[in-house]
Amino acid sequence: MPTQPFFPNRRDLLSLISAGTISAMLPAKVYAQTHARIVVIGGGFGGATAARELKAYMPNAQITLIESNSVYTACPFSNLVIGGLRDLSAQRFSYDSLSASGVNVVFDTATDVDATTQTVSLSSGTSLSYDRLILSPGISIRWNAIEGYDEEASAIMPHAWKAGTQTTVLRQQLEALDDGENVILTAPPAPFRCPPGPYERASLIAAYLKSNKPRSKLIILDAKDQFSKMPLFLEAWAEHYPDHLEWRGASDDGRVSRVSPSTRTVHTDFEDLSAGVVNVIPPQKAGTIAERAGVTDATGWCPIDAVSFESKLVASVHVIGDATIAAPMPKSAFSANLQAKVCALAVAELMSGHSPSATTLANTCYSYITEDQAISIVGVYHNEDGVLSSVPDAGGISPLAADAGIRQLEAIQAASWFETITAEAFG
């Protein structure tokens, strides 16, 4: 992969992918005559975008979005909240614009899917019929995958890998930390939501400690020896946080096998470590409704056809976002948003009697390393024959040894990206 981005900047890439390769391949009027019942479960960056796109393609179709919460709290940029650089209110978005676009937004919880009768059961006791179902369920936590880490333990050792209450708990614990007490962050084995996310969080926690608890430091205990943007993060940590951040990989006894919440202690093969704050990011799997729908395999994730994002296990059910097996495309908000666009177009084509065509997808992951500096990585992918593969010599990664101005420009681009993607999904 080249050290410089293949595209001039990330905004150009987003524009190219959105306006070029995902443009309608058939006249819109073909879709407009389609009367169908499409149900979308999950109102995050994938589900909300899919519902909006579907309504635009098929204005005469009945598009229903099922979402448990009336306000969505975004995970991207939530690490800035944890680091004390952003208010949680800036992460919250309503579904008013989506409703105004003609999407039927139902605030309820999908509890089951019957693929035979093509119905979705809701916790309220009602059910909805569908011609096509799109699942964007996000992740669920593998409780007890680390011995001792169950849902009750997360109140003491927050994971904060679902934004909202857990974000606030971790932030408050950092604020209450005595200067001189350490913080432990445990990073899980792959795959998991947002590959560079733990290391962005570590950077911003270290920044907070450096400014506010200068005698404290963060220790990362990692189940891996390699991670996304590793050379860039290691360079940043050596420059900015040499006294406030320590990373231990799997070969350096970084793998955590057990936790003791009552004493805030984590246990590796050879050592027991305690800290004032312990942020356990546990192993994950697809959101619960995906398993109920029968679209998960033995890995806990969802195999899909990469052209239509239709499940390989259940007909007429599509899966997008973090829940999918879509490597080398990572589990990120950018991926979910673009997969939603591809999937929506595929569903419109299928409901109109046409076969979806292969296209090009991309992903950009931004990571803050300081309050006002960021790094990024871009991937570009083909989905011919229903399989995702990286496009050779496309994409790119931030350069090493860049001056502060370049890193600050990337932070500005990150903020612009967040504004764009939230506007696309939530209006």
C-alpha positions as a Markdown table, in Angstrom:
| # | Residue | x | y | z |
|---|---|---|---|---|
| 1 | Met | 0.0 | 0.0 | 0.0 |
| 2 | Pro | 1.4 | 3.4 | -0.9 |
| 3 | Thr | 2.4 | 5.7 | 1.9 |
| 4 | Gln | 0.6 | 8.6 | 0.3 |
| 5 | Pro | -3.2 | 8.5 | -0.4 |
| 6 | Phe | -4.2 | 7.4 | -3.9 |
| 7 | Phe | -6.9 | 10.0 | -3.9 |
| 8 | Pro | -6.1 | 13.8 | -3.4 |
| 9 | Asn | -8.0 | 13.9 | -0.1 |
| 10 | Arg | -10.7 | 12.0 | 1.7 |
| 11 | Arg | -13.5 | 14.4 | 0.7 |
| 12 | Asp | -12.7 | 13.6 | -3.0 |
| 13 | Leu | -12.8 | 9.9 | -2.2 |
| 14 | Leu | -16.2 | 10.2 | -0.5 |
| 15 | Ser | -17.5 | 12.3 | -3.4 |
| 16 | Leu | -16.3 | 9.9 | -6.0 |
| 17 | Ile | -17.7 | 6.8 | -4.3 |
| 18 | Ser | -21.0 | 8.4 | -3.5 |
| 19 | Ala | -21.7 | 10.2 | -6.8 |
| 20 | Gly | -19.9 | 7.9 | -9.2 |
| 21 | Thr | -19.8 | 4.2 | -8.5 |
| 22 | Ile | -23.0 | 4.1 | -6.5 |
| 23 | Ser | -25.1 | 6.2 | -8.9 |
| 24 | Ala | -28.3 | 4.5 | -10.2 |
| 25 | Met | -27.6 | 2.1 | -13.0 |
| 26 | Leu | -31.2 | 2.2 | -14.2 |
| 27 | Pro | -33.6 | 5.1 | -14.6 |
| 28 | Ala | -35.2 | 6.2 | -11.3 |
| 29 | Lys | -38.6 | 5.8 | -12.8 |
| 30 | Val | -38.1 | 2.1 | -13.0 |
| 31 | Tyr | -37.8 | 1.9 | -9.2 |
| 32 | Ala | -40.5 | 4.4 | -8.6 |
| 33 | Gln | -43.2 | 2.0 | -9.9 |
| 34 | Thr | -42.1 | -0.6 | -7.4 |
| 35 | His | -44.5 | -1.3 | -4.6 |
| 36 | Ala | -42.8 | -3.4 | -1.9 |
| 37 | Arg | -42.5 | -3.8 | 1.8 |
| 38 | Ile | -39.0 | -3.3 | 2.9 |
| 39 | Val | -38.1 | -3.5 | 6.6 |
| 40 | Val | -34.8 | -2.3 | 8.0 |
| 41 | Ile | -33.7 | -3.3 | 11.5 |
| 42 | Gly | -31.2 | -1.0 | 13.2 |
| 43 | Gly | -31.0 | 2.8 | 12.9 |
| 44 | Gly | -27.3 | 3.4 | 12.9 |
| 45 | Phe | -25.1 | 4.6 | 10.1 |
| 46 | Gly | -26.0 | 1.6 | 8.0 |
| 47 | Gly | -29.7 | 1.2 | 8.7 |
| 48 | Ala | -30.6 | 4.9 | 8.6 |
| 49 | Thr | -28.8 | 5.4 | 5.4 |
| 50 | Ala | -30.3 | 2.3 | 3.8 |
| 51 | Ala | -33.8 | 3.4 | 4.7 |
| 52 | Arg | -33.3 | 6.9 | 3.3 |
| 53 | Glu | -31.7 | 5.6 | 0.1 |
| 54 | Leu | -34.5 | 3.0 | -0.4 |
| 55 | Lys | -37.2 | 5.6 | 0.0 |
| 56 | Ala | -35.4 | 7.8 | -2.6 |
| 57 | Tyr | -35.1 | 4.9 | -5.1 |
| 58 | Met | -38.6 | 3.5 | -4.4 |
| 59 | Pro | -41.0 | 6.3 | -3.3 |
| 60 | Asn | -44.0 | 4.1 | -3.7 |
| 61 | Ala | -42.6 | 1.4 | -1.6 |
| 62 | Gln | -43.3 | 1.0 | 2.2 |
| 63 | Ile | -40.0 | 1.5 | 3.9 |
| 64 | Thr | -40.0 | 0.8 | 7.6 |
| 65 | Leu | -37.1 | 1.3 | 10.0 |
| 66 | Ile | -37.2 | -0.5 | 13.4 |
| 67 | Glu | -35.0 | 1.1 | 16.0 |
| 68 | Ser | -35.1 | 0.6 | 19.8 |
| 69 | Asn | -34.0 | 4.2 | 20.7 |
| 70 | Ser | -35.6 | 7.4 | 19.6 |
| 71 | Val | -32.2 | 9.2 | 19.7 |
| 72 | Tyr | -29.1 | 7.7 | 18.1 |
| 73 | Thr | -25.8 | 8.1 | 19.9 |
| 74 | Ala | -22.9 | 7.9 | 17.5 |
| 75 | Cys | -19.7 | 5.9 | 18.3 |
| 76 | Pro | -17.4 | 7.8 | 15.9 |
| 77 | Phe | -15.9 | 10.8 | 17.8 |
| 78 | Ser | -17.1 | 9.3 | 21.1 |
| 79 | Asn | -13.4 | 8.8 | 22.1 |
| 80 | Leu | -13.2 | 12.6 | 22.1 |
| 81 | Val | -16.0 | 12.6 | 24.7 |
| 82 | Ile | -14.0 | 10.1 | 26.8 |
| 83 | Gly | -10.9 | 12.3 | 26.5 |
| 84 | Gly | -12.9 | 15.3 | 27.7 |
| 85 | Leu | -12.7 | 17.1 | 24.3 |
| 86 | Arg | -16.3 | 16.9 | 23.2 |
| 87 | Asp | -19.8 | 16.8 | 24.8 |
| 88 | Leu | -21.9 | 13.7 | 24.5 |
| 89 | Ser | -24.8 | 15.8 | 23.2 |
| 90 | Ala | -22.8 | 16.4 | 20.0 |
| 91 | Gln | -23.0 | 12.6 | 19.4 |
| 92 | Arg | -26.8 | 12.5 | 19.5 |
| 93 | Phe | -29.1 | 12.5 | 16.5 |
| 94 | Ser | -32.9 | 12.2 | 16.0 |
| 95 | Tyr | -34.9 | 10.4 | 13.3 |
| 96 | Asp | -37.1 | 13.4 | 12.5 |
| 97 | Ser | -35.6 | 14.0 | 9.1 |
| 98 | Leu | -35.9 | 10.4 | 8.2 |
| 99 | Ser | -39.5 | 10.4 | 9.1 |
| 100 | Ala | -40.1 | 13.5 | 7.1 |
| 101 | Ser | -38.6 | 11.8 | 4.1 |
| 102 | Gly | -41.4 | 9.2 | 4.1 |
| 103 | Val | -39.7 | 6.4 | 6.0 |
| 104 | Asn | -42.0 | 4.8 | 8.6 |
| 105 | Val | -39.8 | 4.9 | 11.8 |
| 106 | Val | -40.9 | 2.5 | 14.5 |
| 107 | Phe | -39.3 | 2.8 | 17.9 |
| 108 | Asp | -39.5 | -0.8 | 19.1 |
| 109 | Thr | -37.2 | -3.8 | 19.4 |
| 110 | Ala | -37.1 | -6.5 | 16.9 |
| 111 | Thr | -37.2 | -9.8 | 18.8 |
| 112 | Asp | -37.4 | -12.4 | 16.1 |
| 113 | Val | -37.4 | -13.0 | 12.4 |
| 114 | Asp | -39.4 | -15.8 | 10.6 |
| 115 | Ala | -37.8 | -16.2 | 7.2 |
| 116 | Thr | -40.5 | -18.7 | 6.1 |
| 117 | Thr | -43.4 | -16.3 | 6.6 |
| 118 | Gln | -41.2 | -13.2 | 6.1 |
| 119 | Thr | -42.2 | -11.5 | 9.3 |
| 120 | Val | -40.5 | -9.6 | 12.0 |
| 121 | Ser | -41.7 | -9.8 | 15.6 |
| 122 | Leu | -41.5 | -6.8 | 17.9 |
| 123 | Ser | -41.3 | -6.6 | 21.6 |
| 124 | Ser | -44.6 | -4.7 | 21.6 |
| 125 | Gly | -46.3 | -7.9 | 20.4 |
| 126 | Thr | -46.9 | -6.7 | 16.9 |
| 127 | Ser | -45.3 | -8.1 | 13.7 |
| 128 | Leu | -44.4 | -6.7 | 10.3 |
| 129 | Ser | -44.3 | -8.5 | 7.0 |
| 130 | Tyr | -41.6 | -7.9 | 4.5 |
| 131 | Asp | -40.6 | -8.6 | 0.9 |
| 132 | Arg | -37.0 | -7.9 | 1.7 |
| 133 | Leu | -35.4 | -7.4 | 5.1 |
| 134 | Ile | -32.2 | -5.4 | 5.7 |
| 135 | Leu | -30.4 | -6.1 | 9.0 |
| 136 | Ser | -28.0 | -3.5 | 10.4 |
| 137 | Pro | -27.8 | -4.8 | 13.9 |
| 138 | Gly | -24.3 | -3.6 | 14.8 |
| 139 | Ile | -22.5 | -5.6 | 17.5 |
| 140 | Ser | -23.3 | -7.5 | 20.7 |
| 141 | Ile | -20.8 | -8.2 | 23.4 |
| 142 | Arg | -19.4 | -11.7 | 24.0 |
| 143 | Trp | -20.1 | -11.7 | 27.7 |
| 144 | Asn | -17.7 | -14.0 | 29.6 |
| 145 | Ala | -15.4 | -14.5 | 26.7 |
| 146 | Ile | -13.0 | -13.0 | 29.2 |
| 147 | Glu | -13.6 | -14.9 | 32.4 |
| 148 | Gly | -15.4 | -12.7 | 34.9 |
| 149 | Tyr | -16.4 | -10.0 | 32.4 |
| 150 | Asp | -20.2 | -10.2 | 32.3 |
| 151 | Glu | -22.8 | -7.4 | 31.9 |
| 152 | Glu | -22.7 | -6.6 | 35.6 |
| 153 | Ala | -18.9 | -6.2 | 35.5 |
| 154 | Ser | -19.2 | -3.6 | 32.7 |
| 155 | Ala | -20.6 | -1.1 | 35.3 |
| 156 | Ile | -17.3 | -1.2 | 37.1 |
| 157 | Met | -15.0 | -1.9 | 34.1 |
| 158 | Pro | -16.8 | -0.1 | 31.3 |
| 159 | His | -16.3 | -1.2 | 27.7 |
| 160 | Ala | -17.8 | 2.0 | 26.2 |
| 161 | Trp | -17.9 | 0.2 | 22.8 |
| 162 | Lys | -21.5 | 1.2 | 22.5 |
| 163 | Ala | -21.8 | 4.9 | 22.8 |
| 164 | Gly | -24.1 | 6.4 | 25.4 |
| 165 | Thr | -24.3 | 5.5 | 29.1 |
| 166 | Gln | -21.0 | 3.5 | 29.0 |
| 167 | Thr | -19.2 | 6.5 | 27.4 |
| 168 | Thr | -20.3 | 8.7 | 30.3 |
| 169 | Val | -19.3 | 6.0 | 32.9 |
| 170 | Leu | -15.8 | 5.8 | 31.5 |
| 171 | Arg | -15.4 | 9.6 | 31.3 |
| 172 | Gln | -16.6 | 10.1 | 34.9 |
| 173 | Gln | -14.2 | 7.4 | 36.1 |
| 174 | Leu | -11.3 | 9.2 | 34.4 |
| 175 | Glu | -12.3 | 12.5 | 36.0 |
| 176 | Ala | -12.5 | 10.8 | 39.4 |
| 177 | Leu | -9.1 | 9.1 | 39.0 |
| 178 | Asp | -6.5 | 10.1 | 41.6 |
| 179 | Asp | -3.3 | 11.5 | 40.1 |
| 180 | Gly | -0.8 | 8.7 | 40.3 |
| 181 | Glu | -3.3 | 5.9 | 39.7 |
| 182 | Asn | -3.0 | 4.1 | 36.5 |
| 183 | Val | -5.5 | 3.3 | 33.7 |
| 184 | Ile | -5.7 | -0.1 | 32.0 |
| 185 | Leu | -7.2 | -0.5 | 28.5 |
| 186 | Thr | -7.6 | -4.1 | 27.2 |
| 187 | Ala | -7.8 | -4.5 | 23.4 |
| 188 | Pro | -9.6 | -7.6 | 21.9 |
| 189 | Pro | -8.5 | -10.0 | 19.2 |
| 190 | Ala | -9.8 | -9.3 | 15.7 |
| 191 | Pro | -12.4 | -9.0 | 14.3 |
| 192 | Phe | -14.1 | -6.2 | 16.2 |
| 193 | Arg | -15.8 | -2.9 | 15.6 |
| 194 | Cys | -13.5 | -0.1 | 14.5 |
| 195 | Pro | -10.0 | -1.7 | 14.2 |
| 196 | Pro | -8.1 | 1.5 | 15.1 |
| 197 | Gly | -10.6 | 2.5 | 17.8 |
| 198 | Pro | -8.9 | 1.2 | 20.9 |
| 199 | Tyr | -5.6 | 3.0 | 19.9 |
| 200 | Glu | -7.3 | 6.3 | 19.2 |
| 201 | Arg | -9.0 | 6.0 | 22.6 |
| 202 | Ala | -5.6 | 5.2 | 24.2 |
| 203 | Ser | -4.1 | 8.3 | 22.6 |
| 204 | Leu | -6.9 | 10.6 | 23.9 |
| 205 | Ile | -6.9 | 9.1 | 27.4 |
| 206 | Ala | -3.1 | 9.6 | 27.5 |
| 207 | Ala | -3.6 | 13.2 | 26.4 |
| 208 | Tyr | -6.1 | 13.7 | 29.2 |
| 209 | Leu | -3.7 | 12.1 | 31.8 |
| 210 | Lys | -0.8 | 14.2 | 30.5 |
| 211 | Ser | -2.7 | 17.4 | 31.1 |
| 212 | Asn | -4.8 | 16.6 | 34.1 |
| 213 | Lys | -3.2 | 13.6 | 36.0 |
| 214 | Pro | 0.5 | 13.9 | 35.1 |
| 215 | Arg | 1.6 | 11.2 | 37.5 |
| 216 | Ser | -0.7 | 8.6 | 36.0 |
| 217 | Lys | -0.2 | 6.5 | 32.9 |
| 218 | Leu | -2.2 | 4.3 | 30.6 |
| 219 | Ile | -1.3 | 0.6 | 30.0 |
| 220 | Ile | -2.7 | -1.1 | 26.9 |
| 221 | Leu | -2.9 | -4.9 | 27.3 |
| 222 | Asp | -3.4 | -6.2 | 23.8 |
| 223 | Ala | -4.5 | -9.6 | 22.6 |
| 224 | Lys | -2.6 | -9.0 | 19.3 |
| 225 | Asp | 0.9 | -8.2 | 18.3 |
| 226 | Gln | -0.2 | -6.1 | 15.3 |
| 227 | Phe | -3.0 | -3.5 | 14.9 |
| 228 | Ser | -4.3 | -1.0 | 12.4 |
| 229 | Lys | -2.0 | 2.0 | 11.7 |
| 230 | Met | 0.4 | 0.6 | 14.2 |
| 231 | Pro | 3.6 | 2.4 | 13.0 |
| 232 | Leu | 1.7 | 5.7 | 13.1 |
| 233 | Phe | 0.3 | 5.2 | 16.6 |
| 234 | Leu | 3.7 | 4.1 | 17.9 |
| 235 | Glu | 5.4 | 7.1 | 16.4 |
| 236 | Ala | 2.7 | 9.4 | 17.9 |
| 237 | Trp | 2.9 | 7.8 | 21.4 |
| 238 | Ala | 6.7 | 8.1 | 21.4 |
| 239 | Glu | 6.4 | 11.8 | 20.5 |
| 240 | His | 3.5 | 12.9 | 22.6 |
| 241 | Tyr | 3.1 | 10.4 | 25.5 |
| 242 | Pro | 6.4 | 8.7 | 26.3 |
| 243 | Asp | 5.7 | 8.9 | 30.1 |
| 244 | His | 1.9 | 8.4 | 29.9 |
| 245 | Leu | 1.3 | 5.4 | 27.6 |
| 246 | Glu | 2.7 | 1.8 | 27.6 |
| 247 | Trp | 1.6 | -0.8 | 25.0 |
| 248 | Arg | 2.0 | -4.5 | 25.6 |
| 249 | Gly | 1.3 | -6.9 | 22.8 |
| 250 | Ala | 0.3 | -10.6 | 23.0 |
| 251 | Ser | 3.9 | -11.8 | 22.9 |
| 252 | Asp | 4.7 | -9.4 | 25.8 |
| 253 | Asp | 2.0 | -10.9 | 28.1 |
| 254 | Gly | -0.6 | -8.5 | 26.9 |
| 255 | Arg | -3.4 | -11.0 | 26.5 |
| 256 | Val | -6.0 | -10.8 | 29.3 |
| 257 | Ser | -7.7 | -14.1 | 30.3 |
| 258 | Arg | -9.6 | -13.1 | 33.4 |
| 259 | Val | -10.8 | -10.0 | 35.3 |
| 260 | Ser | -11.7 | -9.3 | 38.9 |
| 261 | Pro | -14.1 | -6.4 | 38.9 |
| 262 | Ser | -14.3 | -5.9 | 42.6 |
| 263 | Thr | -10.6 | -5.1 | 42.8 |
| 264 | Arg | -10.3 | -3.6 | 39.3 |
| 265 | Thr | -7.7 | -6.3 | 38.5 |
| 266 | Val | -6.9 | -7.9 | 35.2 |
| 267 | His | -5.1 | -11.2 | 34.9 |
| 268 | Thr | -2.7 | -12.2 | 32.2 |
| 269 | Asp | -0.8 | -15.5 | 32.0 |
| 270 | Phe | 2.0 | -14.2 | 34.2 |
| 271 | Glu | 0.8 | -11.1 | 36.0 |
| 272 | Asp | -2.1 | -9.5 | 37.9 |
| 273 | Leu | -2.5 | -5.8 | 37.3 |
| 274 | Ser | -4.8 | -3.4 | 39.1 |
| 275 | Ala | -5.7 | 0.2 | 38.2 |
| 276 | Gly | -7.9 | 3.0 | 39.2 |
| 277 | Val | -9.8 | 2.7 | 35.9 |
| 278 | Val | -10.0 | -0.4 | 33.8 |
| 279 | Asn | -11.5 | -0.1 | 30.3 |
| 280 | Val | -12.2 | -3.6 | 29.0 |
| 281 | Ile | -13.0 | -3.8 | 25.3 |
| 282 | Pro | -14.2 | -7.4 | 25.0 |
| 283 | Pro | -14.6 | -9.7 | 22.0 |
| 284 | Gln | -17.7 | -9.1 | 20.0 |
| 285 | Lys | -20.2 | -10.7 | 17.6 |
| 286 | Ala | -23.1 | -9.6 | 15.4 |
| 287 | Gly | -26.1 | -8.0 | 17.1 |
| 288 | Thr | -28.5 | -10.4 | 18.7 |
| 289 | Ile | -31.3 | -10.2 | 16.1 |
| 290 | Ala | -28.9 | -11.5 | 13.4 |
| 291 | Glu | -28.6 | -14.7 | 15.3 |
| 292 | Arg | -32.3 | -14.9 | 15.8 |
| 293 | Ala | -32.7 | -14.4 | 12.1 |
| 294 | Gly | -30.4 | -17.3 | 11.3 |
| 295 | Val | -27.9 | -15.2 | 9.4 |
| 296 | Thr | -24.8 | -15.8 | 11.6 |
| 297 | Asp | -22.4 | -18.6 | 11.2 |
| 298 | Ala | -20.1 | -20.4 | 13.7 |
| 299 | Thr | -18.0 | -17.2 | 14.0 |
| 300 | Gly | -20.9 | -15.2 | 15.3 |
| 301 | Trp | -20.8 | -12.9 | 12.2 |
| 302 | Cys | -22.8 | -12.8 | 9.0 |
| 303 | Pro | -21.6 | -14.2 | 5.7 |
| 304 | Ile | -23.0 | -12.1 | 2.8 |
| 305 | Asp | -22.8 | -11.8 | -1.0 |
| 306 | Ala | -20.8 | -8.7 | -1.4 |
| 307 | Val | -22.7 | -7.4 | -4.5 |
| 308 | Ser | -26.2 | -7.4 | -3.0 |
| 309 | Phe | -25.2 | -7.9 | 0.7 |
| 310 | Glu | -27.9 | -10.7 | 0.8 |
| 311 | Ser | -27.2 | -13.3 | 3.4 |
| 312 | Lys | -25.6 | -16.5 | 2.2 |
| 313 | Leu | -27.7 | -18.4 | 4.7 |
| 314 | Val | -31.2 | -16.9 | 4.5 |
| 315 | Ala | -32.9 | -15.7 | 1.2 |
| 316 | Ser | -34.4 | -12.2 | 1.0 |
| 317 | Val | -32.5 | -11.0 | 4.1 |
| 318 | His | -29.6 | -8.6 | 3.6 |
| 319 | Val | -27.0 | -7.7 | 6.2 |
| 320 | Ile | -24.8 | -4.5 | 6.3 |
| 321 | Gly | -22.4 | -2.8 | 8.7 |
| 322 | Asp | -20.4 | -4.2 | 11.6 |
| 323 | Ala | -22.3 | -7.5 | 11.7 |
| 324 | Thr | -21.0 | -8.7 | 8.3 |
| 325 | Ile | -18.1 | -10.8 | 7.3 |
| 326 | Ala | -16.8 | -8.3 | 4.8 |
| 327 | Ala | -13.0 | -8.5 | 5.1 |
| 328 | Pro | -10.8 | -6.9 | 4.0 |
| 329 | Met | -13.4 | -4.1 | 4.4 |
| 330 | Pro | -13.3 | -3.2 | 8.1 |
| 331 | Lys | -16.2 | -2.7 | 10.6 |
| 332 | Ser | -16.6 | 1.0 | 10.6 |
| 333 | Ala | -19.2 | 3.7 | 10.2 |
| 334 | Phe | -17.8 | 4.6 | 6.8 |
| 335 | Ser | -18.1 | 1.0 | 5.7 |
| 336 | Ala | -21.7 | 0.7 | 7.0 |
| 337 | Asn | -22.8 | 3.9 | 5.3 |
| 338 | Leu | -21.4 | 2.8 | 1.9 |
| 339 | Gln | -22.6 | -0.8 | 2.2 |
| 340 | Ala | -26.1 | 0.7 | 2.9 |
| 341 | Lys | -26.0 | 2.6 | -0.4 |
| 342 | Val | -24.9 | -0.5 | -2.3 |
| 343 | Cys | -27.4 | -2.7 | -0.6 |
| 344 | Ala | -30.3 | -0.2 | -1.1 |
| 345 | Leu | -29.5 | 0.0 | -4.8 |
| 346 | Ala | -29.3 | -3.8 | -5.0 |
| 347 | Val | -32.7 | -4.2 | -3.3 |
| 348 | Ala | -34.3 | -1.6 | -5.6 |
| 349 | Glu | -32.9 | -3.6 | -8.6 |
| 350 | Leu | -34.1 | -6.9 | -7.3 |
| 351 | Met | -37.6 | -5.6 | -6.5 |
| 352 | Ser | -37.7 | -4.3 | -10.1 |
| 353 | Gly | -36.7 | -7.7 | -11.6 |
| 354 | His | -33.1 | -6.8 | -12.3 |
| 355 | Ser | -29.8 | -8.3 | -11.1 |
| 356 | Pro | -27.5 | -6.1 | -9.1 |
| 357 | Ser | -24.1 | -5.2 | -10.7 |
| 358 | Ala | -20.7 | -5.3 | -9.1 |
| 359 | Thr | -19.3 | -1.9 | -8.0 |
| 360 | Thr | -16.5 | -0.3 | -6.1 |
| 361 | Leu | -16.5 | 0.4 | -2.4 |
| 362 | Ala | -14.1 | 2.2 | 0.0 |
| 363 | Asn | -13.4 | 3.0 | 3.6 |
| 364 | Thr | -11.6 | 5.7 | 5.4 |
| 365 | Cys | -10.7 | 5.4 | 9.1 |
| 366 | Tyr | -9.6 | 8.6 | 10.9 |
| 367 | Ser | -8.0 | 8.4 | 14.3 |
| 368 | Tyr | -7.2 | 11.3 | 16.6 |
| 369 | Ile | -3.7 | 11.1 | 18.2 |
| 370 | Thr | -3.9 | 14.5 | 20.0 |
| 371 | Glu | -6.6 | 17.1 | 20.6 |
| 372 | Asp | -6.1 | 18.6 | 17.2 |
| 373 | Gln | -4.1 | 16.0 | 15.2 |
| 374 | Ala | -5.3 | 12.9 | 13.4 |
| 375 | Ile | -4.1 | 10.1 | 11.1 |
| 376 | Ser | -6.0 | 8.0 | 8.6 |
| 377 | Ile | -6.1 | 5.0 | 6.3 |
| 378 | Val | -8.0 | 4.5 | 3.1 |
| 379 | Gly | -9.0 | 1.2 | 1.5 |
| 380 | Val | -10.7 | 0.6 | -1.9 |
| 381 | Tyr | -12.4 | -2.6 | -2.7 |
| 382 | His | -14.0 | -4.5 | -5.6 |
| 383 | Asn | -17.0 | -6.9 | -5.1 |
| 384 | Glu | -16.9 | -8.9 | -8.3 |
| 385 | Asp | -18.4 | -12.4 | -7.9 |
| 386 | Gly | -19.9 | -11.5 | -4.6 |
| 387 | Val | -16.5 | -11.4 | -2.8 |
| 388 | Leu | -14.7 | -8.3 | -1.5 |
| 389 | Ser | -11.1 | -7.8 | -2.4 |
| 390 | Ser | -8.7 | -4.9 | -2.1 |
| 391 | Val | -7.9 | -2.9 | -5.3 |
| 392 | Pro | -4.2 | -3.0 | -5.8 |
| 393 | Asp | -2.3 | 0.3 | -5.5 |
| 394 | Ala | -5.4 | 2.2 | -4.4 |
| 395 | Gly | -6.1 | 3.7 | -1.0 |
| 396 | Gly | -3.3 | 4.8 | 1.2 |
| 397 | Ile | -2.2 | 5.7 | 4.7 |
| 398 | Ser | -1.0 | 8.9 | 6.4 |
| 399 | Pro | 2.8 | 9.4 | 6.0 |
| 400 | Leu | 5.2 | 8.8 | 8.9 |
| 401 | Ala | 7.3 | 11.7 | 10.2 |
| 402 | Ala | 4.7 | 14.2 | 9.0 |
| 403 | Asp | 4.8 | 17.7 | 10.5 |
| 404 | Ala | 2.0 | 18.9 | 12.8 |
| 405 | Gly | 0.3 | 20.9 | 10.0 |
| 406 | Ile | -0.4 | 17.7 | 8.1 |
| 407 | Arg | -1.8 | 16.0 | 11.1 |
| 408 | Gln | -3.9 | 19.0 | 11.9 |
| 409 | Leu | -5.3 | 19.0 | 8.4 |
| 410 | Glu | -6.3 | 15.4 | 8.8 |
| 411 | Ala | -8.2 | 16.3 | 12.0 |
| 412 | Ile | -10.1 | 19.0 | 10.0 |
| 413 | Gln | -10.9 | 16.4 | 7.4 |
| 414 | Ala | -12.1 | 14.0 | 10.1 |
| 415 | Ala | -14.5 | 16.6 | 11.4 |
| 416 | Ser | -15.8 | 17.3 | 7.9 |
| 417 | Trp | -16.3 | 13.6 | 7.3 |
| 418 | Phe | -18.3 | 13.2 | 10.5 |
| 419 | Glu | -20.5 | 16.2 | 9.5 |
| 420 | Thr | -21.1 | 14.7 | 6.1 |
| 421 | Ile | -21.9 | 11.1 | 7.2 |
| 422 | Thr | -24.2 | 12.2 | 10.0 |
| 423 | Ala | -26.1 | 14.5 | 7.6 |
| 424 | Glu | -26.4 | 11.6 | 5.1 |
| 425 | Ala | -27.8 | 9.2 | 7.7 |
| 426 | Phe | -29.9 | 11.5 | 9.9 |
| 427 | Gly | -30.4 | 14.7 | 8.0 |
